[in-house]
Amino acid sequence: MARTLITIPPSPKKGDVIEIRVLIQHQMETGFRVSADGTLVPRNIIKKFTCRINDGTSDDTVFAAEFFPAVAANPYVAFHLVAVPGTLTFVWEGDNGFSQTETAVLKPA
């Protein structure tokens, strides 16, 4: 399981626009690099990131991104959303069946 860092403002007010920052540790091999012995290193990238919010009545996607081989290792994403109470679900999907899901509760005052 990859290590993730998720940063959410600690005490936003309901309706405020807040910044969410996420980072996942992942090597992100492009599939174009050659190893010391001359063999091609297989591609291994995170292809997709999504963030959804479930407020008890609906489950909506608030942010989505596709990644390509040019993305650096340990991809960092920052995005903004309106603070409403709910559970944020972060999903990273990649090559070789890689998938990681993390959750965080958003409790605006």
PyRosetta script that sets phi, psi and omega in degrees:
from pyrosetta import init, pose_from_sequence

init()
pose = pose_from_sequence("MARTLITIPPSPKKGDVIEIRVLIQHQMETGFRVSADGTLVPRNIIKKFTCRINDGTSDDTVFAAEFFPAVAANPYVAFHLVAVPGTLTFVWEGDNGFSQTETAVLKPA")
pose.set_psi(1, 133.7)
pose.set_omega(1, -178.6)
pose.set_phi(2, -80.0)
pose.set_psi(2, 150.6)
pose.set_omega(2, 178.3)
pose.set_phi(3, -82.5)
pose.set_psi(3, 135.1)
pose.set_omega(3, 178.2)
pose.set_phi(4, -122.8)
pose.set_psi(4, 153.2)
pose.set_omega(4, 172.4)
pose.set_phi(5, -125.8)
pose.set_psi(5, 126.5)
pose.set_omega(5, -180.0)
pose.set_phi(6, -125.0)
pose.set_psi(6, 125.2)
pose.set_omega(6, -179.8)
pose.set_phi(7, -117.8)
pose.set_psi(7, 120.6)
pose.set_omega(7, 178.3)
pose.set_phi(8, -127.3)
pose.set_psi(8, 137.5)
pose.set_omega(8, 177.7)
pose.set_phi(9, -54.3)
pose.set_psi(9, 137.1)
pose.set_omega(9, -172.7)
pose.set_phi(10, -69.0)
pose.set_psi(10, -32.4)
pose.set_omega(10, -177.1)
pose.set_phi(11, -144.6)
pose.set_psi(11, 67.2)
pose.set_omega(11, 178.7)
pose.set_phi(12, -74.5)
pose.set_psi(12, 161.0)
pose.set_omega(12, 174.4)
pose.set_phi(13, -95.3)
pose.set_psi(13, 145.8)
pose.set_omega(13, 179.8)
pose.set_phi(14, -58.3)
pose.set_psi(14, 129.1)
pose.set_omega(14, 179.8)
pose.set_phi(15, 95.3)
pose.set_psi(15, -13.4)
pose.set_omega(15, 176.9)
pose.set_phi(16, -68.2)
pose.set_psi(16, 147.9)
pose.set_omega(16, 171.4)
pose.set_phi(17, -86.3)
pose.set_psi(17, 122.1)
pose.set_omega(17, -176.6)
pose.set_phi(18, -119.4)
pose.set_psi(18, 158.4)
pose.set_omega(18, 176.9)
pose.set_phi(19, -103.1)
pose.set_psi(19, 129.6)
pose.set_omega(19, 174.8)
pose.set_phi(20, -107.5)
pose.set_psi(20, 132.7)
pose.set_omega(20, 179.1)
pose.set_phi(21, -125.1)
pose.set_psi(21, 132.6)
pose.set_omega(21, 178.9)
pose.set_phi(22, -134.6)
pose.set_psi(22, 147.3)
pose.set_omega(22, 177.7)
pose.set_phi(23, -142.7)
pose.set_psi(23, 140.2)
pose.set_omega(23, 175.0)
pose.set_phi(24, -128.3)
pose.set_psi(24, 137.9)
pose.set_omega(24, 177.3)
pose.set_phi(25, -82.7)
pose.set_psi(25, 119.0)
pose.set_omega(25, -178.8)
pose.set_phi(26, -158.7)
pose.set_psi(26, 136.2)
pose.set_omega(26, -174.8)
pose.set_phi(27, -66.1)
pose.set_psi(27, -33.7)
pose.set_omega(27, 178.9)
pose.set_phi(28, 56.6)
pose.set_psi(28, 64.7)
pose.set_omega(28, 175.5)
pose.set_phi(29, -76.2)
pose.set_psi(29, 129.3)
pose.set_omega(29, -174.5)
pose.set_phi(30, -76.4)
pose.set_psi(30, -24.9)
pose.set_omega(30, -173.8)
pose.set_phi(31, 91.8)
pose.set_psi(31, -1.0)
pose.set_omega(31, -179.4)
pose.set_phi(32, -107.6)
pose.set_psi(32, -12.4)
pose.set_omega(32, -175.6)
pose.set_phi(33, -81.6)
pose.set_psi(33, 143.7)
pose.set_omega(33, 178.6)
pose.set_phi(34, -106.3)
pose.set_psi(34, 134.7)
pose.set_omega(34, 179.7)
pose.set_phi(35, -77.4)
pose.set_psi(35, 175.5)
pose.set_omega(35, -178.3)
pose.set_phi(36, -60.2)
pose.set_psi(36, -29.9)
pose.set_omega(36, -179.8)
pose.set_phi(37, -90.1)
pose.set_psi(37, 7.7)
pose.set_omega(37, 174.9)
pose.set_phi(38, 90.0)
pose.set_psi(38, -0.2)
pose.set_omega(38, 179.0)
pose.set_phi(39, -89.6)
pose.set_psi(39, 150.9)
pose.set_omega(39, 179.7)
pose.set_phi(40, -74.8)
pose.set_psi(40, 129.3)
pose.set_omega(40, 177.4)
pose.set_phi(41, -78.3)
pose.set_psi(41, 124.6)
pose.set_omega(41, -175.7)
pose.set_phi(42, -62.8)
pose.set_psi(42, 147.2)
pose.set_omega(42, 178.2)
pose.set_phi(43, -64.0)
pose.set_psi(43, 137.4)
pose.set_omega(43, 177.6)
pose.set_phi(44, -154.4)
pose.set_psi(44, 87.9)
pose.set_omega(44, -177.9)
pose.set_phi(45, -124.0)
pose.set_psi(45, 160.1)
pose.set_omega(45, 167.7)
pose.set_phi(46, -82.7)
pose.set_psi(46, 126.0)
pose.set_omega(46, -175.6)
pose.set_phi(47, -97.6)
pose.set_psi(47, -26.8)
pose.set_omega(47, -172.6)
pose.set_phi(48, -148.7)
pose.set_psi(48, 141.8)
pose.set_omega(48, 173.5)
pose.set_phi(49, -130.3)
pose.set_psi(49, 134.1)
pose.set_omega(49, 175.2)
pose.set_phi(50, -135.6)
pose.set_psi(50, 149.2)
pose.set_omega(50, 173.6)
pose.set_phi(51, -127.4)
pose.set_psi(51, 128.6)
pose.set_omega(51, 178.8)
pose.set_phi(52, -122.0)
pose.set_psi(52, 153.3)
pose.set_omega(52, 174.3)
pose.set_phi(53, -125.1)
pose.set_psi(53, 132.6)
pose.set_omega(53, 176.8)
pose.set_phi(54, -113.8)
pose.set_psi(54, 112.4)
pose.set_omega(54, -177.9)
pose.set_phi(55, -100.5)
pose.set_psi(55, 12.9)
pose.set_omega(55, 179.5)
pose.set_phi(56, 97.9)
pose.set_psi(56, -23.3)
pose.set_omega(56, 178.6)
pose.set_phi(57, -114.2)
pose.set_psi(57, -26.6)
pose.set_omega(57, 179.4)
pose.set_phi(58, -146.5)
pose.set_psi(58, 162.3)
pose.set_omega(58, 178.9)
pose.set_phi(59, -126.9)
pose.set_psi(59, 98.1)
pose.set_omega(59, -171.8)
pose.set_phi(60, -113.9)
pose.set_psi(60, 143.7)
pose.set_omega(60, 172.5)
pose.set_phi(61, -76.8)
pose.set_psi(61, 125.3)
pose.set_omega(61, 179.1)
pose.set_phi(62, -104.9)
pose.set_psi(62, -18.7)
pose.set_omega(62, 178.2)
pose.set_phi(63, -159.1)
pose.set_psi(63, 141.2)
pose.set_omega(63, 175.1)
pose.set_phi(64, -146.8)
pose.set_psi(64, 146.0)
pose.set_omega(64, 178.5)
pose.set_phi(65, -146.2)
pose.set_psi(65, 146.7)
pose.set_omega(65, 172.6)
pose.set_phi(66, -109.0)
pose.set_psi(66, 138.7)
pose.set_omega(66, 178.3)
pose.set_phi(67, -112.0)
pose.set_psi(67, 153.2)
pose.set_omega(67, -178.6)
pose.set_phi(68, -129.6)
pose.set_psi(68, 170.3)
pose.set_omega(68, -173.8)
pose.set_phi(69, -54.8)
pose.set_psi(69, -21.3)
pose.set_omega(69, -178.5)
pose.set_phi(70, -77.2)
pose.set_psi(70, -6.3)
pose.set_omega(70, 179.8)
pose.set_phi(71, -71.9)
pose.set_psi(71, 139.5)
pose.set_omega(71, -179.0)
pose.set_phi(72, -69.4)
pose.set_psi(72, 163.4)
pose.set_omega(72, 173.7)
pose.set_phi(73, -61.4)
pose.set_psi(73, 155.4)
pose.set_omega(73, 178.6)
pose.set_phi(74, 54.9)
pose.set_psi(74, 61.2)
pose.set_omega(74, -175.0)
pose.set_phi(75, -60.5)
pose.set_psi(75, 134.8)
pose.set_omega(75, 179.8)
pose.set_phi(76, -112.4)
pose.set_psi(76, 132.7)
pose.set_omega(76, 179.9)
pose.set_phi(77, -130.7)
pose.set_psi(77, 136.3)
pose.set_omega(77, 174.0)
pose.set_phi(78, -129.6)
pose.set_psi(78, 136.7)
pose.set_omega(78, 178.5)
pose.set_phi(79, -150.6)
pose.set_psi(79, 165.5)
pose.set_omega(79, -178.1)
pose.set_phi(80, -114.0)
pose.set_psi(80, 149.0)
pose.set_omega(80, 173.2)
pose.set_phi(81, -152.6)
pose.set_psi(81, 164.2)
pose.set_omega(81, 177.9)
pose.set_phi(82, -82.9)
pose.set_psi(82, 130.8)
pose.set_omega(82, -177.1)
pose.set_phi(83, -72.9)
pose.set_psi(83, 115.6)
pose.set_omega(83, 172.1)
pose.set_phi(84, -133.9)
pose.set_psi(84, 151.0)
pose.set_omega(84, 179.2)
pose.set_phi(85, -63.5)
pose.set_psi(85, 137.8)
pose.set_omega(85, 177.3)
pose.set_phi(86, 164.6)
pose.set_psi(86, -179.6)
pose.set_omega(86, 178.3)
pose.set_phi(87, -106.2)
pose.set_psi(87, 123.7)
pose.set_omega(87, 175.9)
pose.set_phi(88, -89.6)
pose.set_psi(88, 132.9)
pose.set_omega(88, 177.1)
pose.set_phi(89, -118.2)
pose.set_psi(89, 122.7)
pose.set_omega(89, -179.0)
pose.set_phi(90, -108.4)
pose.set_psi(90, 127.8)
pose.set_omega(90, -178.5)
pose.set_phi(91, -128.8)
pose.set_psi(91, 125.9)
pose.set_omega(91, 173.5)
pose.set_phi(92, -110.3)
pose.set_psi(92, 132.0)
pose.set_omega(92, 178.3)
pose.set_phi(93, -128.0)
pose.set_psi(93, 141.3)
pose.set_omega(93, -177.0)
pose.set_phi(94, -148.2)
pose.set_psi(94, -168.7)
pose.set_omega(94, 178.9)
pose.set_phi(95, -65.7)
pose.set_psi(95, 162.5)
pose.set_omega(95, 175.8)
pose.set_phi(96, 58.4)
pose.set_psi(96, 30.1)
pose.set_omega(96, 177.2)
pose.set_phi(97, 77.6)
pose.set_psi(97, 10.6)
pose.set_omega(97, -179.0)
pose.set_phi(98, -64.1)
pose.set_psi(98, 131.6)
pose.set_omega(98, 174.8)
pose.set_phi(99, -153.6)
pose.set_psi(99, 134.2)
pose.set_omega(99, 176.7)
pose.set_phi(100, -140.1)
pose.set_psi(100, 135.6)
pose.set_omega(100, -179.2)
pose.set_phi(101, -124.7)
pose.set_psi(101, 133.9)
pose.set_omega(101, 175.4)
pose.set_phi(102, -131.8)
pose.set_psi(102, 154.0)
pose.set_omega(102, 178.3)
pose.set_phi(103, -130.0)
pose.set_psi(103, 156.3)
pose.set_omega(103, 175.7)
pose.set_phi(104, -150.6)
pose.set_psi(104, 143.4)
pose.set_omega(104, -179.6)
pose.set_phi(105, -94.9)
pose.set_psi(105, 132.0)
pose.set_omega(105, 177.4)
pose.set_phi(106, -105.0)
pose.set_psi(106, 118.0)
pose.set_omega(106, -177.3)
pose.set_phi(107, -124.4)
pose.set_psi(107, 78.4)
pose.set_omega(107, 178.2)
pose.set_phi(108, -71.0)
pose.set_psi(108, 150.7)
pose.set_omega(108, -178.5)
pose.set_phi(109, -81.9)
pose.dump_pdb("model.pdb")
